[in-house]
Amino acid sequence: MLLAACQPEGRQESTFLALEVRDKDRLPLSPHVINNRAKPNASMMEEHKGVPLRFMVLDKRTLKIHRLEAPVGQRVVAPWGGALYPVAFVNDLVILEGSPRHGPDGYLNPAVWVTLEDGNGQPLHEGWLFHRDSAQTAWDHARYDLTFLGKVEPPAPAPTPGKGAQAAGAAARKRIPSSPTTSLPEPQDEGMDGGEPRD
């Protein structure tokens, strides 16, 4: 009886209210939550335009892994039948008070702002993907997982022929002489056809 006197009369628990009644009493989101999503600014979109980026898409149904290369500012066909569109790339992203900025010198946080589209060109998802911590902005899709793998690194330059390269080649071909007490033949270079060792 004491508990009944403490409860306010005529009040229903929100769990048992109809959905339309519950949603009518819910406050709308603040404008800064809806509009300010740390979108990249114009300079971030132009800074690395055309730079190729690497992505990995896992099909959770077939366990097939798709590897994509997409230049910044260009759409590429994605495994889900739509498109992957990297809008901006920042090598040192910091988000302060809801705004994206470049980090301090020596700070490294590669991130890409992507727009994912369906087969009709309608956006499915947009936001930052981070190379160092891909779990921060996981794309919640029933079938596909998307991971940002970073920039496509250019191939290492081939050594130019010169004295340094010739000395390195001579050192690689140099053999350690066999011990005089053993009669084992010297080892041959791999890939030779069993002929005489080179000098």
N, C-alpha and C positions, 0 to 999 in steps of 0.2 A: 504494500500500500504506500509505503514511503517513496519507493521508486516511481510509482505512477504519479505522485504529486510533483516530483522534480522535473518530469518531462513536459516541454511546452505542448499545449493542445493544438491539434489541427496541423501539425508538421509531419510531412512525409519524408522518409529517407530518399535521397537523390537516386539511390540505386534502383528504386522501384518506380521512379517517374518515367513517363513515356519519353522516347528519344527527342521528340520535337519540343517538349517542355524543358528538358535538360539543356538542349542546345540554345533555346531562347534566352535562358538565364545566364549563359556563358558569355563572358566579356570577349570582344574581338581582340585579336592580336594588335599590339602597338605598331604604329607605322614604321618605327626604326627596326623592328624585328622582321617585318615583311619586306621592306625596301632595301635595307642595308645588309647585304649578305657578303660583304668584302669582295665585291666584283672587281676585276682588274680595271685599271684606268687605261686611257688611250695609249699612253707611252709604253705600258707593259704589253699591249697588244701588238705594237709595232716593233718593239725592241728586238725580238728574236723571230720575226716573221720569216717563214721558210725553213727554220731550223728543224731537222727531222727528229722526232721523238719516238721512243719504243714503248709499246704497250703489250700486255699479255691478257688474253681473255680465256677463262676456263669455262667450258660447257659442263655444268655439274651433272647433266643427264648422261652424257656420253663419255665424260672425263677427257675429252679432247682439248688440247691447248692450242690456241690460235695466237700467233705472234704478229703484231701489226707495226708498221712504221707510218707515222702520220706527221707531215710537216705542220708547223704552227700556221694557222690561217687557212688550212685546206681540209675539206671533208674526205674521209676514206670510208669505204664500205666495211661494215662491221658484221660479225657472225650472226647477230640477232635479226638481220634483214634490214637494218637501218644504217645509220652513219655515226662515226666518231669524229668529232670536230674539236681539235685543240685550238682554243681561242687565244690564249696567252701563256707564255712560259716565263718563270722567274727563277733564277738560280739561288736566290737568297731571301726567300719570302718571309716576312714577319707581318702578323696581323695585329694592329694596335687600335683599340676602340672601334672595331668593326671595319677598319680601312686597311687594305694591303699596302705594304711598304717594302722597300729594299732593306735588308738587314745590314748591320755594321760590317766593316772590313773584316774578312776572315770568316764570316758567318756563312754556312752552307746549308740551305734547306730547299732543294729543287722542288718546284711545284708547278703544276699545269692546271689551268682552268679549262675544263672540257664541257662541251654540250653533247649529250647523247640523244640521237633522234631515232624515231621509229621509221617504218617503211614509207610513211606518208610525209616525212619531214617534220613531224611534230616532236617537240622536246620531251624526252623521257626523264632526263636528269641533267643538272648542271651544277658545277661546283669545283672546288680545288681537289686535286689528287696529289698526294705527297710521295716522293720517291723514297724517302728514308722511313716513313711510317705510313704504310698503305692502309692500315686499319683505322686511321683517323676519319677518313671520308669514304667508307665502304659504300659502293653502289648496291642498294638493297634490291636485288632482282631474283626472281624465283629460279632462274635457270643459269644466269651468267654472273661470273665474278670478273671484275676489271682491276688490273694492277698496272701502275705506272712504273716503268723500268728506267726512266731517265733519257738523256740525250743519246743519239747515235754517235758514238765516238769515231773520229776519223781513223783510218788504218795508220799504223806506225810507218814512218817513211823508211824506204829501203836504204841500206847503207850505200853511200857513194863509193865507187872504186877509187882507191888511193893507197897510200902507204899503210895507213891504219888498218884497212880491210885486208891488204895482203899479209900484214904481220899476223892478224888474227887467224887468217886461213892457214898460214904456215904453222902457227902454234897448234891449231886443231889437228894438223896432219902429222905432227911430230910424235914419234913413238918412243916408248921407254924400252931400252935394249933388254934383251933376255939375259937371264943370269947365265954365266958360263958353265955352271954345274948342271943345268937342265938342258934337255934337247927338245923342248916344246917349241913349236913354231910360233912366231909372233902373230897376234890377233890381226885379222883383216878388217877393213872398214865395212860397215853394214851397207848392203846394196850392191856390193861388188859381185861379179860372176864367177868367183873362185879363181881369178887370174892372179898374176903376181901383184904384191902390194906396191902401191905408188910410192915414189921417193918423196 
